Amino acid sequence: TATTVLPGPVTYQWRKNGQPIAGASSASYKVANATVRSSGVYQVVVTNTAGPLFGPAVFVSVSVPTQVRAWGLNTSGQTTVPVGLTNAISVAAGSDHTLALKSDGTVIAWGANTSGQATIPAGLNGVAAVAASGNYSMALKADGTVVTWGGSINYTPTGLSNVIAIA
């Protein structure tokens, strides 16, 4: 094993979903009394005289019984929540389809699928956030990469990494 010595004093700042966590400035961070709202992507920024170093992002999920409800125009089944959907921690809605992020980092989709927007890519897991538009879907993985599907132009910029949020 190799040991790296960082020059100068070292400071720590923990982040959740890209935002600094107030008072979380030690080498470790513990979530007390975790709830479903505690789920997210956590990362530590270590800074010394050489500048900041972003630690790897870690997806943390908390499972609690949840119920997803949807309403509005239901022309394509976008408000017909799948029977048995449990442990959803986040929901995103396009105009004709809906995505749910489950606490285990997987994604469920329902509603219109005219452009493949409700067809989850094979092997998609480790997801920290979802976003949807009219006929396009997007997932942010805990490793900071983005997966896109659907739409007439399915495009994810080459080399996109260390992403902390999507919309």
Secondary structure as the mmCIF struct_conf table of DSSP 4:
data_model
#
loop_
_struct_conf.conf_type_id
_struct_conf.id
_struct_conf.beg_label_comp_id
_struct_conf.beg_label_asym_id
_struct_conf.beg_label_seq_id
_struct_conf.end_label_comp_id
_struct_conf.end_label_asym_id
_struct_conf.end_label_seq_id
HELX_LH_PP_P HELX_LH_PP_P1 VAL A 5 LEU A 6
BEND BEND1 PRO A 7 GLY A 8
STRN STRN1 THR A 11 LYS A 16
TURN_TY1_P TURN_TY1_P1 ASN A 17 GLY A 18
STRN STRN2 GLN A 19 PRO A 20
HELX_LH_PP_P HELX_LH_PP_P2 ILE A 21 ILE A 21
TURN_TY1_P TURN_TY1_P2 ALA A 22 GLY A 23
BEND BEND2 SER A 26 ALA A 27
BEND BEND3 ALA A 32 ASN A 33
HELX_RH_3T_P HELX_RH_3T_P1 VAL A 36 SER A 38
STRN STRN3 GLY A 40 ASN A 48
TURN_TY1_P TURN_TY1_P3 THR A 49 ALA A 50
STRN STRN4 GLY A 51 PHE A 54
HELX_LH_PP_P HELX_LH_PP_P3 GLY A 55 ALA A 57
STRN STRN5 VAL A 58 VAL A 60
BEND BEND4 GLY A 72 GLY A 72
TURN_TY1_P TURN_TY1_P4 THR A 75 SER A 76
BEND BEND5 GLY A 77 GLY A 77
TURN_TY1_P TURN_TY1_P5 GLN A 78 THR A 79
HELX_LH_PP_P HELX_LH_PP_P4 VAL A 81 PRO A 82
TURN_TY1_P TURN_TY1_P6 VAL A 83 GLY A 84
STRN STRN6 ALA A 88 ALA A 93
BEND BEND6 SER A 95 ASP A 96
STRN STRN7 HIS A 97 LYS A 102
TURN_TY1_P TURN_TY1_P7 SER A 103 ASP A 104
BEND BEND7 GLY A 105 GLY A 105
STRN STRN8 VAL A 107 GLY A 111
TURN_TY1_P TURN_TY1_P8 THR A 114 SER A 115
BEND BEND8 GLY A 116 GLY A 116
TURN_TY1_P TURN_TY1_P9 GLN A 117 ALA A 118
BEND BEND9 THR A 119 THR A 119
HELX_LH_PP_P HELX_LH_PP_P5 ILE A 120 PRO A 121
TURN_TY1_P TURN_TY1_P10 ALA A 122 GLY A 123
STRN STRN9 VAL A 127 ALA A 132
BEND BEND10 GLY A 134 ASN A 135
STRN STRN10 TYR A 136 LYS A 141
TURN_TY1_P TURN_TY1_P11 ALA A 142 ASP A 143
BEND BEND11 GLY A 144 GLY A 144
STRN STRN11 VAL A 146 GLY A 150
BEND BEND12 GLY A 151 ILE A 153
TURN_TY1_P TURN_TY1_P12 THR A 158 GLY A 159
BEND BEND13 ASN A 162 ASN A 162
#
